[in-house]
Amino acid sequence: MADATPDDPVTASAAGVSARYYETDTERVLAFESEHNTAAVAQNVEGYAMLKVRTSPDGDELERYYGLDMALDHAAELLGVSPTELPVPDAAADMGMS
């Protein structure tokens, strides 16, 4: 698979939520959008830092988490959906510290 960029992200959708995963020069970003809200999970491009939950890819940082599950819980809360309803593209499945 080619690298995912902001102009060519890996996408997924489910339960009224769309997800875009891409990498910038400095971050890996998993951005979510529902009909009413947005949320994003970001990590440094090297993949060893804590995950940052934001209101949007460029939005205010709200909290940091070690694991993807906890970051997804917070993102789902912002979107008003269950964490199990969030579509996570395979390319983003390894985000978080192990």
Residue pairs with C-beta under 8 A, 6 or more apart in sequence:
1 10
1 91
2 8
3 23
4 10
4 21
4 22
4 23
4 91
5 22
5 23
5 24
6 22
6 24
6 29
8 22
9 20
9 21
9 22
10 20
10 21
10 22
10 89
10 90
10 91
10 92
11 18
11 19
11 20
11 21
11 89
12 18
12 19
12 87
12 88
12 89
13 19
13 87
14 85
14 86
14 87
15 81
15 85
15 87
16 34
16 35
16 81
17 32
17 33
17 34
17 79
17 81
17 85
17 86
17 87
18 32
18 33
18 34
18 87
19 30
19 31
19 32
19 86
19 87
19 88
19 89
19 92
20 29
20 30
20 31
20 33
21 28
21 29
21 30
21 31
21 89
21 91
21 92
22 28
22 29
22 31
23 29
23 45
24 45
25 45
26 44
26 45
27 42
27 43
27 44
27 45
28 42
28 43
28 44
28 45
28 47
28 92
28 95
29 40
29 41
29 42
29 57
30 40
30 41
30 42
30 88
30 89
30 92
30 95
31 38
31 39
31 40
31 56
31 57
32 38
32 39
32 40
32 75
32 79
32 86
34 79
34 80
34 81
36 79
36 80
37 78
37 79
37 80
38 55
38 56
38 59
38 78
38 79
39 53
39 54
39 55
39 56
39 74
39 75
39 76
39 78
39 79
40 53
40 54
40 55
40 56
40 57
40 59
40 75
41 51
41 52
41 53
41 54
41 68
41 71
41 72
41 75
41 92
41 95
42 51
42 52
42 54
42 57
43 49
43 50
43 51
43 52
43 95
43 96
47 94
47 95
48 97
49 97
50 64
50 65
50 66
50 97
51 64
51 65
51 66
51 67
51 68
51 71
51 95
51 96
52 61
52 63
52 64
53 61
53 62
53 63
53 64
53 65
53 71
53 74
53 75
53 78
54 60
54 61
54 62
55 62
55 78
62 74
62 78
63 74
65 71
65 74
65 96
66 96
66 97
67 96
67 97
68 88
68 92
68 93
68 95
68 96
69 83
69 96
71 95
71 96
72 83
72 86
72 88
73 83
75 83
75 86
76 82
76 83
76 85
76 86
79 86
